[in-house]
Structures are given as structure tokens and as C-alpha cells.
Amino acid sequence: MARRPYTKLHQNPAQLTQHLISCGLPLPGRTRNFAEKKIAQIGYERLRIYFRSRRQVSLPGKPFIPGTKFRDIIALYEFDERLRLFCFLHTGRFEVTLRNQLSEIMSRRHGSHPYFDNAGFQTPKTRAATLGRLSDIFYKKNDQRARHYFDEYNPPMLPPIWVLKEFMTFGNLSHAMEQVSNTVKNDLAAAFGLPTYELLENWVKALNDLRNICAHHDRLFNRSFQKQPRKYLTGNVPSSSPNKLKGLLECLEYLLSTQGFGDPIVAEVAKMITKCPSVIPSELGY
């Protein structure tokens, strides 16, 4: 398919608001001023996906669905903000408990400094690579805990794993999980109530993606996720579509429940949806 040159010019909020009117979105009186203000604050491009969800894209000119109001679009956007904060909170709790479980298993099996024990890793080479990565994380931190260890202890050059784990990001954690021994991997999966490490790894990658979307203020509303959790057949999790938010939240709720968290994550989002009439539940897998 031949590509065409990009010729669209800059448009200010007033011009963009006029474009919405031409597409069938009513903006009478003060509503137009409100729309211009919101477009100036948020950006038309950021709002575009919410506009598009309420347009008839199969019709010429892609007109808005009759009855759509600008405040409906802003309601969707603000709902998505609240949803991101909620999901970020609970994916953060999972990240913390995953780090802690890995630390507990490694230190129980291989002592306070497991990164010096080849038996805790796939190969001596992967242990060395992990040690290098963890050392880099630690030495770049200007943190009181890091300074305290430097001032008080040596050797070894790194603190015990229950201290070092606190400096690991979700990405660092995922990398470390790939390098540890199969025994540690199996223990970690069992700690989270899953039959195989491969299933846990798949869920972690999907939830890491969800966490990153929230952290970077991207869209959850009406999203089809590329990284999807495989089904745990015995537990029937997820029972919903794995490419929609509800499916990911079912996995997250299950994993946190194995660590003693009782938050009804899936049900709480359902309540959030009912409080925002502008949201169509199926857009989130509900």
C-alpha cells in the first residue's frame, strides 16, 4: 500500500473544537469554552481515543453517535485516570510481595548472599551476570540504606538479599527470576499457588505490562492487551477474556490472595464502572 505525505497543520483548541462540532458533537454555549479549555489542558491527541470510541467509524465522516456529549468524553477520561491509579496501587502491592517471596526463598536455600552461590542460578555465567546487574543497581543508589552498608560492612561488597531486593524495579525482578535455579523457580510458583513457573512468569510479564501502562499514564479504557495471561485451568483463572482488563485483574487478585490480601479487586472495578454511566462495561471485559 502506497504511503502518502503528512500534510495536516497545527490547529489550536478553538479550531479543534470546531472540528468536533463538524463531526456532530454538540457544543452549545459555555460547553464550547469548556471543551476548548479541556483540549488546551489535556491535548486533543490524548483525548482522541475517547472521542473515537463514541464515533460511528464505519460511516462517512465518522460522525459521533447521536446523544454523545463532550462531558461524556471527559467522564471517560477521568474514569480512566482513577482506574490507572487503582491498578497501579494493586500491581505495586504484587511487585512488593513478589520481590519479598523471591528474597525469602533465595535466602532460605542459599543464605544471606545467594548471588555468590552458583547453585542458586541456572549457570555460573547467569549468576555472574545477575551479580553484575545487582551491583550496578546498588552502587548507583544514593540511599540511606546503601550508605549505611558501605559505612558499616565489608566484605561482602553487597548487602544481604533482603536489603538489596528493595532497590529492584519490576524489570530487574523479572530478569532475576529468569536467572535463578529451577528449584527456586518452582518454589516461587508454589508460593503463589500456581502449578508451574512458566505460568507464573507469563502472568508476571502481563502484569508488568499493566503496571507500566499505569506508570506512564497510558490508556486502560477499551484496551486490548498484547501481553495476555494464559489460563490456569484448575483454578479457572482468568475466567474472562485475557486480552481485556478484567482478565488481568482476575490473575492479579488470585496472586495477591495467596499472600493474604483480601481486596476484591475485580468487584471494586465493577463498582467504579457502575458509577460512571459513560463507560460501556464490555470495553473493559466486564
C-alpha positions, 0 to 999 in steps of 0.5 A: 500500500502506497504511503502518502505525505503528512500534510495536516497543520497545527490547529489550536483548541478553538479550531479543534473544537470546531472540528468536533462540532463538524463531526456532530458533537454538540457544543452549545454555549459555555460547553464550547469554552469548556471543551476548548479549555479541556483540549488546551489542558489535556491535548486533543491527541490524548483525548482522541481515543475517547472521542473515537470510541463514541464515533460511528467509524464505519460511516462517512465522516465518522460522525459521533453517535447521536446523544454523545456529549463532550462531558461524556468524553471527559467522564471517560477520561477521568474514569480512566485516570482513577482506574490507572491509579487503582491498578497501579496501587494493586500491581505495586502491592504484587511487585512488593510481595513478589520481590519479598517471596523471591528474597525469602526463598533465595535466602532460605536455600542459599543464605544471606548472599545467594548471588555468590552461590552458583547453585542458586542460578541456572549457570555460573555465567547467569549468576555472574551476570545477575551479580553484575546487574545487582551491583550496578543497581546498588552502587548507583543508589544514593540511599540511606540504606546503601550508605549505611552498608558501605559505612558499616560492612565489608566484605561482602561488597553487597548487602544481604538479599533482603536489603538489596531486593528493595532497590529492584524495579519490576524489570530487574525482578523479572530478569532475576527470576529468569536467572535463578535455579529451577528449584527456586523457580518452582518454589516461587510458583508454589508460593503463589499457588500456581502449578508451574513457573512458566505460568507464573512468569507469563502472568508476571510479564502481563502484569508488568505490562499493566503496571507500566501502562499505569506508570506512564499514564497510558490508556486502560479504557477499551484496551486490548492487551498484547501481553495476555495471561494464559489460563490456569485451568484448575483454578479457572483463572482468568475466567474472562477474556485475557486480552481485556482488563478484567482478565488481568485483574482476575490473575492479579487478585488470585496472586495477591490472595495467596499472600493474604490480601483480601481486596476484591479487586475485580468487584471494586472495578465493577463498582467504579464502572457502575458509577460512571454511566459513560463507560460501556462495561464490555470495553473493559471485559466486564 
